[in-house]
């Protein structure tokens, strides 16, 4: 069972996970414009991202066009030109690429806003904002929106946009996957709470923690690290059968190296024989990471297992410290139900 992240915290989690610093002007939950459902929060964030893109300029891209022209441009499509008898008229079917803002991201934003404008689950005032902004976007006329394909999202991610464009792309993908089913699909009237999607939230929690440390402290270099097994085999090919060890977050300074593994579970302890116990596979995984590390001379190596804390009424906070072999290990929970300044302070204190 996964924990439920409060909307006030979800705002910051999404911003850091997708490399966009939260701003007071965004109207974050708990501020002047609180939200009651995830769909409202995502819609407002998409409106803000789209407004910024319109102010600064949508990313330009080359788009393929095919037109009948009286002057040569791009590549002449000889077959269609001959079939239509255009060449004797001094015209031809030409295929060419043109740079402009009417590109896949603009069309994706337009389709997403069109679909949101038709969602009865959104408050009327918010739907009006969506409709107004949709009319300002270049591209296809306002109308019914077709669901974008997984291939389109994959192609847009490969463009490796940064900043507001990347943030808007992530928002559109999350909305289409969880709140905007394809036309005619079962359950079109229902809106799923994506916070119940455990694999998705686990990835967001991992990215949130890693990017928070990248942005908010300067003591450590922060990265995800592939650890090589300290292993030998009679047949070298057998080494390729070993599973990959990839850390969620590694924090490294000349004096200290921390392997921080995030686990998105409702509780950091499980009952066993009527007693609470740490989750064994999580501890074994972290211990394997530490055992196969080769820290630099004079560099202290340690590990942290980090869980989101259950609400205070469900379980007390956890902060257990051990020495496993030569390495300090800490198992802790992060209270996501407290105001944001407390969350940020607890994350910084965890590696202080």
Beta strands, then each sheet from edge to edge (+ up, - down):
strand 1: 61-69
strand 2: 75-76
strand 3: 92-100
strand 4: 221-223
strand 5: 226-227
strand 6: 245-246
strand 7: 249-252
strand 8: 256-263
strand 9: 269-272
strand 10: 275-278
strand 11: 300-308
strand 12: 319-324
strand 13: 327-334
sheet 1: 1+ 3- 2+
sheet 2: 4+ 7- 8+ 11+ 13+ 12-
sheet 3: 5+ 6-
sheet 4: 9+ 10-
end
